[in-house]
Amino acid sequence: MSKGPGLFSDIGKKAKDILTRDYSSDQKFTVSTYSDTGVALTSTAVKKGGLSTGDVAALYKYKNTVVDVKVDTQSNISTTLTISEVLPSTKTIASFKLPDYNSGKLEVQYFHHHATFTTAATLKQSPAIDLSATIGTPTIAFGAEAGYETATGSFAKYTAGISVTKPDSCASIILGDKGDTIRASYVHHLDLLKKSSAVGEITRRFSTNENTFTVGGSYAIDTLTVVKAKLNNHGKLGALLQHELIPKSVMTISGEFDTKALDKTPRFGVALALKP
């Protein structure tokens, strides 16, 4: 794949990952194993409140093809087939979920030095079609996406965004929710390896005249331990500690507090991921 402006979904992704990735209020346990034939098996158990769920996933890579199959405790079977370079600079992703026969989806991604395009359609009688395009370079990118419902003949979504990426920082502005919200974010990396970063994000919803401002960051205490924190203007404080117990095996502890309502019970989550 050529190195271009990236997908539209990459705009604002760095800030979103720092502020949301790995934060959880669930108890999660994951074990992964790898066979000699190249199959990766992953078992996951999740306890959310008083409800426990789980799934088993198998991932197989062969040349430019990846097959990912997942079976959960509700007997749902999810399958994703990803093939790179069917045509030059393209990636094709087909997915479906059983027993929901209308859940099939086909997506084609095209990558160019100065542009990327994606087309996705649900595989049913009246499909929903998603289109996105990004133009620019790895430094500056402009993009837009739209979702069209053929059943109703109307647009389900349309979004536009811009991102500017430098070696030590990244800024983005996204106009979403059919023009009802605008979100601006800025990430500054504090080290060359980008393991420690500070982020600020502001979101304005025009229909309710509501503003949400969030500051946060990620700091690598050492090569094995990372701490993250975030706080918004509504008083929601989140914190996270992630430690690599043994190579590739990570424990994550996270919590969220409402500083304006300390009588409320804080939310805590623990995740343990074991890999050989």
C-alpha positions as a printed Julia matrix, in Angstrom:
276×3 Matrix{Float64}:
   0.0     0.0    0.0
   1.26    3.48  -0.84
   1.82    5.96   1.94
  -0.81    8.64   1.41
  -3.21   10.71   3.53
  -4.76    7.63   5.19
  -8.41    6.7    5.56
 -11.07    9.2    6.61
 -11.48    7.23   9.85
  -7.86    8.14  10.73
  -8.74   11.84  11.09
  -8.86   12.59  14.82
  -8.01    8.98  15.7
  -4.88    9.79  17.74
  -6.79   12.04  20.14
  -9.69    9.59  20.36
  -7.34    6.7   21.23
  -5.68    8.63  24.05
  -9.02    9.74  25.52
 -11.01    6.5   25.12
  -8.86    3.47  24.26
  -8.52    0.87  27.05
 -10.87    2.77  29.4
 -13.53    0.36  30.63
 -15.83   -0.39  33.55
 -15.93   -4.13  32.82
 -13.89   -7.1   34.01
 -12.23   -8.67  30.98
  -9.92  -11.68  30.63
  -8.29  -12.6   27.31
  -5.98  -15.5   26.42
  -4.31  -15.81  23.02
  -2.39  -18.75  21.58
  -0.68  -19.34  18.24
  -0.4   -22.63  16.39
   2.4   -23.82  14.12
   0.1   -23.44  11.11
  -0.25  -19.69  11.69
  -3.68  -19.73  13.35
  -4.18  -17.32  16.25
  -6.81  -18.41  18.8
  -8.22  -15.9   21.26
 -10.65  -16.61  24.12
 -12.34  -13.68  25.86
 -14.53  -13.54  28.95
 -16.26  -10.31  29.96
 -18.27   -9.52  33.08
 -20.35   -6.37  32.84
 -22.46   -5.74  35.89
 -24.12   -9.04  36.66
 -23.94  -10.29  33.07
 -21.14  -12.5   31.82
 -20.38  -13.02  28.13
 -17.56  -14.53  26.14
 -16.32  -15.47  22.73
 -13.7   -17.53  20.92
 -11.97  -16.12  17.85
  -9.65  -17.67  15.27
  -7.51  -15.63  12.9
  -5.6   -17.11   9.98
  -3.2   -15.27   7.67
  -2.04  -16.64   4.33
  -0.1   -14.42   1.94
  -2.39  -11.41   1.31
  -5.51  -12.97   2.89
  -6.75  -12.79   6.48
  -9.7   -14.8    7.78
 -11.17  -13.9   11.17
 -13.97  -16.02  12.69
 -15.58  -15.34  16.08
 -18.22  -17.32  18.0
 -19.84  -15.81  21.09
 -21.93  -17.19  23.94
 -25.16  -16.16  22.15
 -24.24  -18.56  19.3
 -23.55  -15.69  16.92
 -20.87  -16.41  14.32
 -19.01  -13.42  12.89
 -16.7   -13.86   9.92
 -14.44  -11.27   8.29
 -12.41  -11.94   5.14
  -9.75   -9.38   4.21
  -7.84   -9.6    0.92
  -5.12   -7.11  -0.03
  -4.05   -6.29  -3.56
  -6.89   -8.02  -5.44
  -6.32   -4.98  -7.62
  -3.21   -2.81  -7.18
  -3.34   -0.59  -4.06
  -6.67   -1.99  -2.87
  -7.99   -3.88   0.13
 -11.28   -5.79   0.07
 -13.14   -6.63   3.3
 -16.17   -8.92   3.38
 -18.02   -9.6    6.63
 -21.2   -11.31   7.75
 -22.8   -12.51  10.96
 -24.97  -15.57  11.47
 -27.84  -16.11  12.13
 -28.48  -12.48  10.98
 -28.44  -13.07   7.23
 -28.9    -9.34   6.5
 -25.68   -8.38   8.28
 -23.4    -9.02   5.3
 -21.18   -6.12   4.26
 -18.65   -5.63   1.48
 -16.04   -2.86   1.61
 -13.37   -1.87  -0.89
 -10.53    0.49   0.04
  -8.28    2.17  -2.54
  -4.98    3.79  -1.55
  -3.03    6.33  -3.61
  -0.11    8.64  -2.86
  -2.45   11.63  -2.6
  -5.9    10.13  -2.06
  -7.82    7.24  -0.5
 -11.35    6.09  -1.3
 -13.63    3.59   0.4
 -16.95    2.14  -0.67
 -19.02   -0.1    1.6
 -22.44   -1.63   1.05
 -24.63   -3.91   3.13
 -25.62   -7.1    1.33
 -29.41   -6.94   1.5
 -32.31   -6.08  -0.78
 -32.24   -2.36   0.09
 -28.59   -1.78   0.89
 -27.04    1.01   2.91
 -24.09    2.53   1.08
 -21.17    4.33   2.73
 -18.66    6.38   0.76
 -15.58    8.22   1.99
 -12.69   10.03   0.36
  -9.52   11.65   1.67
  -7.09   13.78  -0.31
  -3.75   15.24   0.67
  -0.5    13.93   2.06
   0.62   12.24   5.29
   1.09   15.8    6.64
  -2.24   17.42   5.73
  -5.45   15.67   4.72
  -9.0    16.71   3.85
 -11.78   14.16   3.88
 -15.51   13.53   3.81
 -17.87   10.59   4.22
 -21.55    9.98   3.57
 -24.02    7.19   4.27
 -27.03    6.68   1.99
 -30.07    4.53   2.8
 -31.59    3.19  -0.42
 -34.69    2.0    1.47
 -35.66    5.57   2.42
 -33.78    7.45  -0.28
 -32.09    9.69   2.28
 -28.65   10.33   3.75
 -28.12    8.68   7.14
 -24.93   10.66   7.76
 -22.46   13.06   6.24
 -19.22   14.18   7.82
 -16.2    16.27   6.82
 -12.81   16.69   8.42
  -9.27   18.01   8.15
  -6.09   16.92   9.89
  -2.57   18.34  10.11
   0.16   15.98  11.27
   3.7    16.94  12.27
   6.45   14.79  13.79
   5.6    16.0   17.32
   1.9    16.91  17.04
  -1.42   16.29  15.32
  -4.47   18.54  15.01
  -7.88   17.79  13.52
 -11.33   19.34  13.03
 -14.38   17.19  12.24
 -17.86   18.44  11.33
 -20.26   15.56  12.01
 -23.8    14.48  12.88
 -25.08   16.06   9.64
 -23.48   19.36  10.59
 -24.84   19.42  14.15
 -21.5    18.92  15.93
 -17.97   20.15  15.44
 -15.02   18.54  17.21
 -11.51   19.95  17.32
  -8.58   18.11  18.89
  -4.86   18.62  19.34
  -2.27   16.03  20.36
   1.31   16.89  21.32
   3.88   14.1   21.68
   6.32   14.55  24.54
   8.97   12.11  23.32
  10.39   10.84  20.04
   8.8     7.4   20.45
   5.36    9.04  20.99
   4.74    7.01  24.15
   3.92   10.11  26.19
   1.4    12.6   24.83
  -0.92   15.42  25.92
  -4.29   16.02  24.26
  -7.05   18.61  24.28
 -10.45   18.22  22.63
 -13.5    20.48  22.38
 -16.88   19.43  21.02
 -19.8    21.75  20.34
 -23.33   20.56  19.58
 -25.24   23.32  17.86
 -28.76   21.97  18.43
 -28.36   22.07  22.21
 -25.74   24.84  22.41
 -23.61   22.49  24.52
 -19.83   22.52  24.74
 -17.66   19.72  26.08
 -13.97   20.35  26.7
 -11.67   17.47  27.59
  -7.99   17.43  28.47
  -5.96   14.29  28.96
  -2.7    12.55  28.4
  -0.68    9.4   28.33
   2.66    9.05  30.12
   5.14    6.18  29.93
   6.62    5.72  33.39
   9.03    3.15  32.0
   9.14    0.64  29.14
   6.56   -1.57  30.89
   4.12    0.89  32.49
   1.83    3.56  31.07
  -0.59    5.82  32.92
  -3.39    7.83  31.33
  -5.81   10.42  32.67
  -8.59   12.64  31.33
 -10.93   15.33  32.72
 -13.79   17.2   31.07
 -15.66   20.39  32.0
 -18.6    18.32  33.3
 -16.39   16.98  36.09
 -15.83   13.46  34.72
 -12.36   12.26  35.71
 -10.86    9.09  34.27
  -7.57    7.37  35.07
  -5.85    4.26  33.78
  -2.8     2.18  34.65
  -1.42   -0.32  32.13
   1.48   -2.63  32.98
   3.18   -5.33  30.94
   3.49   -8.21  33.41
   5.52  -10.41  31.08
   6.36   -9.81  27.4
   3.11   -9.2   25.42
   0.9    -9.87  28.47
  -0.75   -6.7   29.76
  -2.91   -5.82  32.76
  -5.06   -2.67  32.62
  -6.85   -1.05  35.56
  -9.11    1.92  34.86
 -11.59    4.03  36.75
 -13.99    6.92  36.23
 -15.19    9.4   38.84
 -17.74   12.22  38.82
 -16.01   15.02  40.72
 -19.29   16.97  40.9
 -21.14   14.06  42.51
 -18.73   12.28  44.81
 -21.61   10.41  46.44
 -21.95    8.34  43.26
 -20.1     5.04  43.14
 -16.97    5.27  40.98
 -16.75    2.91  37.99
 -13.78    0.54  37.84
 -12.6    -1.89  35.2
  -9.88   -4.54  35.04
  -8.56   -6.22  31.88
  -5.94   -8.95  31.66
  -4.6   -10.02  28.27
  -2.24  -13.01  28.19
  -0.19  -13.82  25.08
   2.57  -16.39  24.62
